[in-house]
Amino acid sequence: MKIAVLGAGAWGTAVAISAAQGHSVDLWTRQPAHADAMRSEGVNTRYLPGIALPPALRVHGGQATVAALQEHDLVIVATPTAALREQLLQLRGCQVPLVWLCKGFEQVQPGAGFGLLPHEVMAEVAPELQAGVLSGPSFAQEVAHLQATALVVASPNEGVCERVVETLHNSTLRVYRSQDWIGVEVGGAVKNVLAIATGVLDGLRELQQPGRSVPGLNARAALLTRGLAEMTRLGVAMGAQPATFMGLSGMGDLVLTATGELSRNRKVGLLLAQGMRAEQAVQSLGHVAEGAYSAHTVLARARTLGVDMPITRCVVGLLDGSIDAERAARFLMERDAKTEHG
């Protein structure tokens, strides 16, 4: 089969490398110079240094046309959430099944009260597309190294799910199906915010000073558990199925992103615990940390639905600089007593 991947960042390149183990893959980057470098070096030095591109992967520079994409069996959109609206507008009229990889809420558009999830963006700009979301616990480096990974494809269109499983499921990448794209997208958005909070707790523990009490591993477990409950409340209020949050795109992605050493969002939390300002922390990564951008939009959406998200609210305060890391840690662990599932 022929697969098109739009976006040659770390994640798009990693999925392209995995798919190229059994299929013909065309990978597009909007920057011709980036494409030239990848072709000449045989590696995406900018985002995945040291990982060779397989022979079945062809790199193109510029914008892929709908006519060119019609020759493929699956289109994978690997742009950040902020660029999804523009990309989907350019894909209008495409009749090939497609999935996006981005995680997070879009920034608020002019005249709107809150940011949208990717499937809501599609409903506004290109509702005719046969589309879905591919998500789950996955670091790009491990997928590119062909290490075992499990993902979930979600769409109300069963044909889209079937096509994704047919083309991407292989010996190192397992792909499960779901019809609950609301739940899958909420999990992918909120887990990044919770990973920042977890990074703060871990960072304070690493900076432990004699005579000063800091949050330990017990606190991290409590934060992750209550964060999962927070994620679920928002998702259910938006129409998701509660069971989705116990799966790959909920608990699975949360555990990986909040505890994995490769997590950019966790790294932001670690840097905030060291006293670095949010802007400096994000810029120091050299890559996108979606949680730093989507925390405000997650909280705004929750408020429109009357959903209480204290951990997200705390992360927003950290990112805005209105509270510091130590105060945030105290707030996270000093909540009023209540029933566990209340």
C-alpha positions as CSV (number, residue, x, y, z in Angstrom):
1,M,0.0,0.0,0.0
2,K,1.0,3.6,-0.4
3,I,1.0,5.9,2.6
4,A,1.4,9.7,2.7
5,V,2.7,11.4,5.8
6,L,2.3,15.2,6.0
7,G,4.8,16.7,8.5
8,A,8.4,15.6,9.0
9,G,8.8,16.4,12.7
10,A,9.9,13.7,15.1
11,W,6.5,12.0,15.4
12,G,5.6,12.2,11.7
13,T,9.0,10.8,10.7
14,A,8.8,8.0,13.3
15,V,5.4,6.8,12.0
16,A,6.7,7.0,8.4
17,I,9.7,4.9,9.3
18,S,7.5,2.3,11.0
19,A,5.0,2.2,8.1
20,A,7.9,1.9,5.6
21,Q,8.7,-1.6,7.0
22,G,5.9,-3.0,4.9
23,H,4.6,-0.2,2.6
24,S,5.6,2.5,0.3
25,V,5.7,5.8,2.1
26,D,5.9,9.5,0.9
27,L,6.9,11.9,3.7
28,W,6.3,15.6,3.1
29,T,8.1,18.5,4.8
30,R,7.0,22.1,4.0
31,Q,10.7,23.2,3.9
32,P,12.5,22.2,0.7
33,A,15.9,22.6,2.4
34,H,14.8,20.2,5.1
35,A,13.8,17.7,2.5
36,D,17.1,18.1,0.6
37,A,19.0,17.5,3.9
38,M,17.0,14.4,4.7
39,R,17.5,12.9,1.2
40,S,21.3,13.6,1.2
41,E,22.0,12.5,4.7
42,G,19.5,9.6,4.8
43,V,18.3,10.7,8.3
44,N,16.2,13.4,9.8
45,T,19.0,15.1,11.7
46,R,16.9,17.9,13.0
47,Y,14.3,15.8,14.8
48,L,15.6,12.1,14.9
49,P,19.4,12.2,14.6
50,G,21.1,8.9,14.1
51,I,18.0,7.0,12.9
52,A,18.4,5.9,9.3
53,L,15.5,6.4,6.9
54,P,14.5,3.1,5.2
55,P,14.7,2.7,1.4
56,A,10.8,2.5,1.1
57,L,10.5,6.1,2.4
58,R,10.6,9.0,-0.1
59,V,11.0,12.6,1.2
60,H,9.4,15.5,-0.6
61,G,9.6,19.3,0.0
62,G,6.8,21.7,-0.3
63,Q,3.0,21.3,0.0
64,A,1.4,18.0,-1.0
65,T,-1.5,18.5,-3.4
66,V,-4.8,16.7,-3.1
67,A,-4.2,15.3,-6.6
68,A,-1.0,13.7,-5.4
69,L,-2.6,12.3,-2.2
70,Q,-5.4,10.7,-4.2
71,E,-2.8,8.1,-5.3
72,H,-2.4,6.9,-1.8
73,D,-4.3,4.5,0.4
74,L,-3.9,6.4,3.7
75,V,-3.0,10.0,4.6
76,I,-1.4,10.7,8.0
77,V,-1.4,14.3,9.1
78,A,1.5,14.9,11.5
79,T,1.3,18.7,12.0
80,P,0.9,20.3,15.4
81,T,-2.6,21.1,16.6
82,A,-2.0,24.8,15.9
83,A,-1.4,24.0,12.2
84,L,-4.2,21.4,11.8
85,R,-6.9,23.9,10.7
86,E,-4.8,25.2,7.8
87,Q,-3.8,21.7,6.8
88,L,-7.4,20.3,6.7
89,L,-8.5,23.3,4.6
90,Q,-5.9,22.3,2.1
91,L,-7.1,18.7,2.1
92,R,-10.7,19.6,1.3
93,G,-12.0,17.2,-1.4
94,C,-9.5,14.5,-0.6
95,Q,-11.2,11.1,-0.8
96,V,-8.5,9.1,0.8
97,P,-9.0,8.0,4.5
98,L,-6.8,10.1,6.8
99,V,-5.8,10.3,10.5
100,W,-4.1,13.0,12.5
101,L,-1.5,12.5,15.1
102,C,-1.7,15.8,17.0
103,K,-2.8,16.1,20.6
104,G,-4.4,19.1,22.3
105,F,-7.1,21.7,22.0
106,E,-6.8,24.4,19.3
107,Q,-6.2,28.0,20.5
108,V,-9.4,30.0,20.7
109,Q,-10.4,31.4,17.2
110,P,-11.7,35.0,16.9
111,G,-15.3,35.2,18.0
112,A,-15.2,31.7,19.7
113,G,-15.5,31.1,23.4
114,F,-13.2,28.1,23.6
115,G,-10.7,26.1,21.6
116,L,-11.7,23.0,19.7
117,L,-10.5,19.4,19.6
118,P,-9.1,18.2,16.3
119,H,-12.3,16.4,15.2
120,E,-14.3,19.6,16.0
121,V,-11.9,21.6,13.8
122,M,-12.5,19.1,11.0
123,A,-16.2,19.5,11.4
124,E,-15.9,23.2,10.9
125,V,-13.5,23.3,7.9
126,A,-13.7,19.9,6.1
127,P,-16.6,17.8,7.3
128,E,-16.6,15.7,4.2
129,L,-13.3,14.1,5.0
130,Q,-13.1,10.4,6.0
131,A,-11.0,11.0,9.1
132,G,-9.9,9.8,12.6
133,V,-7.3,10.2,15.2
134,L,-4.3,8.0,16.0
135,S,-3.1,8.3,19.5
136,G,-1.7,6.5,22.5
137,P,1.4,6.1,24.7
138,S,4.3,6.6,22.3
139,F,7.7,8.3,22.2
140,A,8.8,9.1,18.6
141,Q,12.3,7.8,19.2
142,E,11.1,4.3,20.3
143,V,8.7,4.0,17.4
144,A,11.5,5.0,15.0
145,H,13.8,2.4,16.5
146,L,11.0,-0.1,15.9
147,Q,10.5,-0.8,19.6
148,A,7.2,-2.4,20.6
149,T,4.3,0.2,20.8
150,A,0.5,0.1,21.1
151,L,-1.7,2.8,19.7
152,V,-5.4,3.3,19.2
153,V,-7.2,4.7,16.1
154,A,-10.5,6.3,16.8
155,S,-13.3,7.3,14.4
156,P,-17.0,7.0,14.0
157,N,-16.2,5.8,10.5
158,E,-15.3,2.1,10.8
159,G,-13.7,2.2,7.3
160,V,-11.1,4.6,8.5
161,C,-10.2,2.4,11.5
162,E,-10.0,-0.6,9.2
163,R,-7.7,1.1,6.8
164,V,-5.4,2.3,9.6
165,V,-5.1,-1.1,11.2
166,E,-4.6,-2.7,7.8
167,T,-1.7,-0.4,6.9
168,L,0.0,0.4,10.2
169,H,-0.4,-2.7,12.4
170,N,2.8,-4.7,12.2
171,S,5.2,-6.8,14.3
172,T,6.3,-3.8,16.4
173,L,3.3,-1.4,16.2
174,R,0.0,-2.7,17.5
175,V,-3.1,-0.7,16.5
176,Y,-6.4,-1.0,18.3
177,R,-9.8,0.4,17.2
178,S,-12.3,2.7,19.0
179,Q,-15.3,4.7,17.9
180,D,-14.8,7.2,20.8
181,W,-12.7,9.9,19.2
182,I,-13.9,12.4,21.8
183,G,-12.4,10.4,24.6
184,V,-9.2,9.6,22.7
185,E,-8.6,13.3,21.9
186,V,-9.4,14.5,25.4
187,G,-7.0,12.0,26.9
188,G,-4.3,13.1,24.4
189,A,-4.8,16.7,25.3
190,V,-5.1,16.5,29.1
191,K,-2.3,14.0,29.8
192,N,0.2,16.6,28.6
193,V,-1.0,19.1,31.2
194,L,-0.9,16.5,33.9
195,A,2.7,15.6,32.8
196,I,3.8,19.1,33.6
197,A,2.3,18.9,37.1
198,T,4.1,15.5,37.6
199,G,7.3,17.0,36.4
200,V,7.1,19.7,39.0
201,L,6.7,17.2,41.8
202,D,9.6,15.2,40.5
203,G,11.7,18.3,40.1
204,L,11.1,19.4,43.6
205,R,12.1,15.9,44.9
206,E,15.4,16.1,42.9
207,L,16.1,19.5,44.5
208,Q,15.4,18.2,48.0
209,Q,17.2,20.2,50.7
210,P,17.9,19.1,54.4
211,G,15.0,20.0,56.7
212,R,12.6,20.7,53.9
213,S,9.7,18.4,53.2
214,V,9.1,17.7,49.5
215,P,6.6,15.6,47.6
216,G,7.7,12.0,47.1
217,L,6.6,9.0,45.0
218,N,3.5,8.7,47.1
219,A,2.5,12.2,46.0
220,R,3.3,11.4,42.3
221,A,0.9,8.3,42.5
222,A,-1.8,10.4,44.1
223,L,-1.4,13.2,41.4
224,L,-1.6,10.7,38.5
225,T,-4.7,9.0,40.0
226,R,-6.5,12.2,40.6
227,G,-5.4,13.6,37.3
228,L,-7.0,10.6,35.6
229,A,-10.2,11.4,37.4
230,E,-9.9,15.0,36.3
231,M,-9.4,13.9,32.7
232,T,-12.3,11.6,32.8
233,R,-14.7,14.3,34.2
234,L,-13.9,16.5,31.3
235,G,-14.2,13.8,28.7
236,V,-17.5,12.5,29.9
237,A,-18.9,16.0,30.0
238,M,-18.0,16.3,26.4
239,G,-19.7,13.1,25.4
240,A,-16.8,10.5,25.8
241,Q,-17.1,7.0,27.1
242,P,-15.6,6.6,30.7
243,A,-14.0,3.3,29.7
244,T,-11.8,5.1,27.1
245,F,-9.8,6.7,29.9
246,M,-8.8,3.4,31.3
247,G,-7.2,2.5,27.9
248,L,-4.2,3.4,25.8
249,S,-5.1,7.0,25.1
250,G,-6.1,7.7,28.8
251,M,-4.2,5.9,31.5
252,G,-1.6,4.5,29.2
253,D,-0.6,7.8,27.6
254,L,-0.8,9.6,31.0
255,V,1.6,7.1,32.7
256,L,4.1,7.3,29.8
257,T,4.1,11.1,29.4
258,A,4.1,11.8,33.1
259,T,6.9,9.5,34.1
260,G,9.0,8.8,30.9
261,E,12.5,10.4,30.7
262,L,11.8,11.3,27.0
263,S,8.7,13.3,27.8
264,R,8.9,17.0,26.8
265,N,6.0,18.0,28.9
266,R,7.4,16.4,32.0
267,K,10.7,18.2,31.2
268,V,8.8,21.5,31.3
269,G,7.6,20.7,34.8
270,L,11.2,19.8,35.9
271,L,12.5,23.1,34.6
272,L,9.6,25.0,36.3
273,A,10.6,23.3,39.6
274,Q,14.1,24.7,39.1
275,G,12.7,28.2,38.9
276,M,12.8,28.7,35.2
277,R,10.1,30.7,33.6
278,A,7.6,28.9,31.4
279,E,8.7,30.6,28.2
280,Q,12.4,29.8,28.8
281,A,11.5,26.2,29.7
282,V,9.6,25.6,26.4
283,Q,12.2,27.3,24.3
284,S,15.0,25.3,25.8
285,L,13.5,22.1,24.5
286,G,13.8,22.8,20.8
287,H,10.6,20.9,20.2
288,V,6.8,21.5,20.8
289,A,5.6,20.7,24.3
290,E,1.8,20.6,23.7
291,G,0.9,20.8,27.4
292,A,2.4,24.3,27.7
293,Y,0.1,25.5,24.9
294,S,-3.1,23.6,25.6
295,A,-3.3,24.0,29.4
296,H,-5.2,27.3,29.1
297,T,-7.5,25.9,26.4
298,V,-8.2,22.8,28.4
299,L,-9.2,24.9,31.4
300,A,-11.3,27.2,29.3
301,R,-13.3,24.3,27.9
302,A,-13.7,22.8,31.4
303,R,-15.1,26.1,32.7
304,T,-17.7,26.3,29.9
305,L,-18.9,22.9,30.9
306,G,-18.8,23.5,34.7
307,V,-16.1,20.8,35.2
308,D,-13.7,21.3,38.1
309,M,-10.1,20.7,37.1
310,P,-7.9,21.8,40.0
311,I,-4.7,20.2,38.7
312,T,-5.1,21.9,35.3
313,R,-5.9,25.2,37.1
314,C,-2.7,24.9,39.1
315,V,-0.6,24.2,36.0
316,V,-2.0,27.3,34.3
317,G,-1.0,29.3,37.3
318,L,2.5,27.9,37.1
319,L,2.7,28.7,33.4
320,D,1.4,32.3,33.9
321,G,3.9,32.8,36.8
322,S,1.1,33.6,39.3
323,I,2.3,30.8,41.6
324,D,5.7,29.1,42.1
325,A,6.5,25.4,42.1
326,E,6.5,24.9,45.9
327,R,3.2,26.7,46.3
328,A,1.8,24.6,43.5
329,A,2.9,21.4,45.1
330,R,1.3,22.4,48.4
331,F,-1.9,23.2,46.7
332,L,-2.0,19.9,44.8
333,M,-1.7,17.9,48.0
334,E,-3.8,20.1,50.3
335,R,-7.2,19.7,48.7
336,D,-10.3,19.3,50.9
337,A,-11.2,15.8,51.9
338,K,-14.0,14.2,49.8
339,T,-15.2,10.9,48.6
340,E,-12.8,9.3,46.1
341,H,-15.3,9.2,43.2
342,G,-17.1,12.4,44.1
